[in-house]
């Protein structure tokens, strides 16, 4: 399952009133695990930057003046998104801008069925609020100290952590049976007794872990296990 934690920055609140996109950021998740793959682009809005918007994200019209137009990045953006689900905090806002811009340049728009709104999830889980991204970071103990100003890629990275906390994603990522799509955990083999581990086919990590043992340490350990005799339990685990 491929998802993209996603955020935008804009010149204001209303795309149909003349406001435009100025930044897009997305972070890829596969089966609720960040892959390290991301998408980020600044966009020339071809207009001035209102002071209120500048105070939020710090992107000036001068800084954006040599950046590509949305039409120039629309195809690469859609290619990155593909059929992945977009995970967005307050999705109506970001998708209003994205689909307005896509429609404006004659590209396909992204349907609501391809979007998860984490604000809606947060409101269901925490009806008393507050449910801003900063408030959720505080609630879940997520470090957002670098978020001095809003930035699409940084906010997408933070949102990915918040999203995984809200859905129990860190636990879901530990599921070893690839048939357990709901992430709620299975019992392994149908014949397993309660409290026993069944047989699982472990998924390969998106990025393999680096070895912790040096070659001489591994050689010394192997020699130690060999000295324990053929019945050593360690030999069952490739010691």
Secondary structure, 3 states (H helix, E strand, C coil): CEEEEEEEEECCCCHHHCCCEEEEEEEEEECCEEEEEEEEEECCCCCCCCHHHHHHHCCCHHHHCCCCCHHHHHHHHHHHHCCCEEEECCHHHHHHHHHHHHHHCCCCCCCHHHEEEHHHHHHHHCCCCCCCHHHHHHHHCCCCCCCCCCCHHHHHHHHHHHHHHHCCHHHHCCCCCCCCCCCCCCCCCCCCCCCCCCCCCCCCCCCCCCCCCCHHHHHHHHHHHHCCCCCCHHHHHCC
